[in-house]
Each structure stands twice: as C-alpha cells, then as structure tokens.
C-alpha cells in the first residue's frame, strides 16, 4: 500500500466549530457560538419569507440560543415549516401575555382556540373584555417590545419554586397541571418582568415577532398571525366563522363537565370521575347527532342529500353511521352513495405539477354522471351505479337501485363542501356537514393542545391497529395528508351548514397508553423523531385512563378498535372488506 507520510503533520487543537448548511456552505465560528450567530452570518434570517426561528442540529430540533460545541450539520427551521410556525406562534403568545400583564395587571388572558384565517381567539378573565382602545394600546406596547428586541431568557427552575410562583399570582391552571409533573424542575422563559411556562421551544428575542395583529371579537379578541404558506401576511378574519361557533359549543360542553384544562381533567381521572366524564362526553355527542337527524327528519329545506367532509382522522365514518342510525330512528331511510365509485378512467385523471395522477382533484370524479345520478335517484328513478376498479383504473357497472320516497342520500368525501361538486342539485335539498376534532381542552391558559395533533395521535393509533403501519410510517405520510386537507377541505369548511365537533374531552388520556409505545419506536436517526418527541412530551401531561370504559359506539372506537358499528352496513354502503 502506498503511503504518503509527508501529507500528515501535527496541528494545534482547533478552537472553532463548523456548521455545515444544507446548501453545502460551511460556516466557522468559535466554539460555543450560538445558532443565531450562524443564521445571521448565513444571511438567511434576514429574508422576510425565510425567517429562521430554530434549527435542526444533526437531526435534533434546537433553539437559536443553543451553543454549538462541535462540528454539526445544521438545517434552518423557518416560518414556512410546521415546527417553525409553531415556535413563532408560541413566542407571539408570550409577547401578548407579557404586554397584557404589564398594561392590565388585573387581567388574566386565556388563549382558547385557533381561527380559520390564522390566529387565536382569546378571552379575558378577572375584568371586562378589552375595549378597542385597550387593544390598540396592547398592540402598541407589543410593537414597542418588538422594536426594542427584548431578550427572551431561558431558565431552569426547581419545580417547587415554579409552583410557588404560579400560585402566588393566581395561575391555578398551571399549579394543577404541574401536579402531574414527574421531573423535579421546570423550564421557564422570561420576557421583561414576566416569567412563564410554555410547552415547547421559544424564539430568542421579541424582535423576531414582526407579523401580528389584534382585533376585537365577540366575548374576546383575536391574536392574528401569518400562515405557513404566506408567512409575512396577516389574512383578514372571516365575517362568519363557523369554527368559532363550534369551538364555543365545545367550551360549553367543558363547562358542564367542570373541566377547564388538562389539570382539571387529570384531577377527574385521579378522583375516580373517569366514567362520568366519558359518559357525559358521549351523551353530548349523541345529543348533537340526534339533533341533526331530527332537523333532517322534520323536512327542513326538503333535504335529500347529506354531504359529509372533514380532515383525516376526524371520525367521519363512525359519525356517518351514527347519523344513519338516528335517521332510521326518526323515519327517513338513509342510502350511502360511495363517492369514490365515480372516479374517471385512469387516463382521464388530471395530473399534478409533477406530471403524476392527482386522484384528490375534484375533476378526478365524473361530476356530470354524479349529478345526473343524484337527480335521478331523488326523482325515484332506477339508476345503474358505477363501480370503480382500483386495480385496473377503469369504471365498470355497479348495482342498479331505485330509492323509496323520502330516502336521504349520504355521501362522504373530501370534496363534500366544495360548491362545484353538485352544482345541479338545488341548494335547499342539500345539507353539508363538516366533521373535525376541534379540541379546546388546553394544557393551561397559555398553552394550546393543537386540533391537528389530536387527529395525528388518533391516526397513529388506528394505523397501527388496523392497517399495519408503524408510527414512523404514519408520521412520514402526515405532511402529504395535511397538504391535501389544505387544498381540498379547509378552504371550503365555512360552506358547511352544520359542523360536528368529534373531539372528546377524555380522548388523549385514553389514547396515551396506546400511542406512547408506538411513538417510542420511532428511531432517533429518523427525521420524524423530532415530531415523535414533541407528541410524547405533550401526551406526558395527561393522566392515562383505561380504554375499556369507552362505549362501543364511540367515535373513539374507530381508532382504538372494538366498535359495534364496524360491521354496520347501510344500504349502498360497501362491505367491510371492500377495496376502500
């Protein structure tokens, strides 16, 4: 073997570290330099649409205050990513709370839930709601703090000291939550004179929080922020936000249960109230489904077609079956029309920007035949339905049916709320229902539990139980699932005539024992490991409860198994072993 000793020489110990950027650039700085310094040097943080708020260091999510002590691969996390926007929203919440506490010390501001246009609906407790002038003062103070680029300092506080601090200022929600904490410390952040706990990583200073607005709202106000797809633009709020109405209804449900946050849910579990919480939660679901069925049965608008849509893992299948049962109990006979039987032949399927078949496109369906068949069925005519062969990609001949007078057709699909789906059907004969798990049970006043995270936990558990997918596979598919929802479902959710909130106050307590072992199997070297760690941290706040107390017709049974409705087959509904 040829050797070249002259190429080897002694060297002094290097006092610098290298940060290897995804675009192959390498930046060098003294050992202990922060990620923020590298980001600034790379001239990325200055870009309006690529603001860096954190970074992945060798695949691990780190705050910008993280000191680099060895060479590493560094990938910027910007506001266009889920993690980046989550960190931005968290920092903005802290800014708003800190400014409000400074200006209005008697006010307790609570972040309740998200709004469709991008933002949080917030309420004020301890005093009257903020007036328009007070909101203007609050926004002005927030802008001053941003302009001053006030630092956000991280501090590790002994748990007893943190609990004493929160108790002294009346933050009973945090005191209850920390009663379940197993670690003897708590990470808190300081902004100005306020020290607070926030679940997750934080931006390093207020100067990052340049895009926000405050607007008055009924019973509260809106803290607005950008959305990922356009991270420097505040979208105008919708005039009628049906999601807001659905969230408020869920809030009233929580009041009936005497549960305002995760801490009070944990108390209910610890004191043996689990069955009461489960039964009342399920009764509220059944009450709402029966209300919808009664509304249809009483002939409001001569409804003959019910279109159901909603994002992944919302429980649409179980909701459809429970609604069908209630319709049967109220008189109308439901007929399930499978929308995916109406796919066009494969060669007629639209293609996406990559030149691949776009099966989620509205025009992947034979809309003309779908509308023609609906009108004929409503008119009592005999119709031969299509049957789509997913293996060959061809449409064939299905069953021939004619519906008795008064039959209500139920069709479930991602395009159910799109007005272009059934343009030929009179609006008075159509009821559009949006189904989603609109969680409002938060960790505490300032830390939300994301509705998206709730659905993701549901899907992880269901995929493992019924589809043979591990958590890693589900996490890898999730971004694609979310992209489809953003394109085809969320833009049309306000077209719904009715919204059904499938969230159950106790569900994350019930799902925790099932989801945790699955998430713990995600390997540390997988990109999805960051997501799994975040979900595990969130679930750790919930006191687990047994799944055997979940009723067998619960929407949650669609995900944990054991549903009495699993083999319930409505006329027109595909058999359980069908291609769907």
Secondary structure, DSSP 4 states (H G I P E B T S, - for coil): ----GGG----PPP-EEEEEETTS-EEEEETTEEHHHHHHHTT-TTSGGG-EEEEEETTEEE-TTPEE-S-EEEEEEETTSHHHHHHHHHHHHHHHHHHHHHH-TT-EEEEEEEETTTEEEEEEESSPPPPHHHHHHHHHHHHHHHHTT-BEEEEEEEHHHHHHHHHHTT-HHHHHHHTT--SSEEEEEEETTEEE--SS---SBGGG----EEEEETTEEEEE--BTTBTT-PPPPPSS-HHHHHHHHHHHHHHHHT--SHHHHHHHHHTT-HHHHHHHHHHHHHHHHHHHHHHHHTTTT---EEEEE--TTS-HHHHHHHHHHHHHHHSPPEEE--GGGGBPPGGGS-B-TTSSB-TTSGGGB-HHHHHHHHHHHHTT--EEEEEEETTTTEEEEEEEE-PPTT-EEEEE-TTTT-TTSSTTS-GGGEEEEEEE------SBTTBPPPHHHHHHHHHHHHIIIII---HHHHHHHHHHHHHHHHHHTGGGGGG-SEEEE---TTHHHHHHHHHHHHHTTS-TTSTTHHHHHHHHHHHTTSPP--GGGS-TT-TTHHHHS--TTTT---TTPPPTTS--
